[in-house]
Amino acid sequence: MKDLAWTRPSSCANSNNCPEVAVTDGAVYVRSSLLPDAIAQLTPDEWRNLVSAIRSGEFDV
């Protein structure tokens, strides 16, 4: 995979267990800093839907 500019939440800046995201023109890539080779590729619409669901508490237990 090409070099991607990975970012993580500022609250995870010094942690080893953080979500990381890389955004390109046609896709959004998501991975865990613990498993950097396991990368999920989402379309921009899938990414928006995921973020919306997280913000609305859909995944809260």
Secondary structure, 3 states (H helix, E strand, C coil): CCCCCCECCHHHCCCCCCEEEEECCCCEEEEECCEEEEEEEECHHHHHHHHHHHHCCCCCC
